[in-house]
Amino acid sequence: MKNHFDRLAIAFSGFQTSTRNRPDGGILFEIKDGGGRKITRAISYLQLHNALQMEWLISSIRRDLAVLPEEAPAIAALQSQQRFDMPTYVSR
């Protein structure tokens, strides 16, 4: 198993997961919870091989798995897309 498959398996260790290869180099990722709910995601090659995009993908799947609002991840965790400070301007 490759590193990106391990990362998905570890992130969702409490769930039943399966993957199928896609012709474009991506995968079809399927996850089932104990209640029989199933989520299927098409994951592109770029998402599999880019650490930041993999992090966002895992966060979005966790959000989708949250059944009750109190189980949803904190908003601060969902706002991880802002990775840099806003520019500042100084007048002379």
C-alpha distance (Angstrom), angle and dihedral (degrees) to the residues before:
residue distance angle dihedral
M1 . . .
K2 3.78 . .
N3 3.79 125.3 .
H4 3.83 96.1 -101.8
F5 3.82 91.4 52.9
D6 3.80 89.6 49.6
R7 3.79 90.4 50.7
L8 3.82 92.0 53.4
A9 3.82 91.7 45.9
I10 3.82 92.0 50.1
A11 3.82 93.5 45.4
F12 3.81 90.5 54.0
S13 3.81 100.6 31.1
G14 3.82 92.5 139.2
F15 3.80 92.0 58.6
Q16 3.78 136.8 66.3
T17 3.81 108.3 -107.2
S18 3.77 135.5 -177.8
T19 3.80 135.7 177.0
R20 3.78 135.2 -156.4
N21 3.79 125.1 -167.6
R22 3.78 119.4 -116.1
P23 3.81 124.2 -148.5
D24 3.84 91.9 -117.6
G25 3.82 92.4 62.0
G26 3.80 95.0 -98.0
I27 3.78 128.9 104.7
L28 3.77 139.6 -124.6
F29 3.83 105.9 -126.5
E30 3.79 119.6 -160.5
I31 3.79 124.8 -172.1
K32 3.82 127.9 -176.3
D33 3.78 126.9 -166.8
G34 3.80 127.5 -151.7
G35 3.81 91.8 -95.3
G36 3.78 93.1 60.9
R37 3.80 95.4 -104.2
K38 3.78 113.2 144.3
I39 3.80 130.0 -159.6
T40 3.79 121.0 -169.8
R41 3.79 121.7 -167.7
A42 3.79 130.6 -176.3
I43 3.81 105.3 -139.9
S44 3.79 118.1 -163.2
Y45 3.79 125.6 -136.4
L46 3.81 89.5 -110.2
Q47 3.81 92.7 53.7
L48 3.80 90.6 50.8
H49 3.78 94.0 51.8
N50 3.81 101.4 38.5
A51 3.82 114.3 79.5
L52 3.81 95.4 -153.4
Q53 3.80 94.0 49.0
M54 3.82 90.0 46.8
E55 3.81 88.9 53.3
W56 3.83 90.7 51.6
L57 3.80 91.0 46.8
I58 3.80 93.1 52.3
S59 3.83 90.5 47.8
S60 3.80 92.0 51.2
I61 3.81 93.0 48.6
R62 3.81 90.4 49.3
R63 3.79 89.1 50.9
D64 3.80 90.7 50.9
L65 3.81 91.0 49.8
A66 3.80 92.8 53.2
V67 3.78 106.5 107.6
L68 3.79 100.1 -175.8
P69 3.82 125.3 40.7
E70 3.81 91.7 -119.4
E71 3.82 89.2 58.8
A72 3.81 92.7 57.1
P73 3.81 116.2 106.9
A74 3.79 117.5 -98.7
I75 3.78 115.0 -87.2
A76 3.81 90.0 -119.4
A77 3.82 89.0 61.2
L78 3.80 91.1 51.0
Q79 3.80 91.8 51.6
S80 3.79 92.9 65.1
Q81 3.80 90.8 116.6
Q82 3.82 91.8 85.0
R83 3.80 102.5 83.3
F84 3.80 101.8 160.1
D85 3.78 140.1 49.1
M86 3.77 121.0 -104.6
P87 3.82 114.1 -103.2
T88 3.78 118.0 -97.6
Y89 3.77 125.0 -146.9
V90 3.78 126.0 -150.0
S91 3.79 121.8 -161.5
R92 3.78 118.4 -141.3
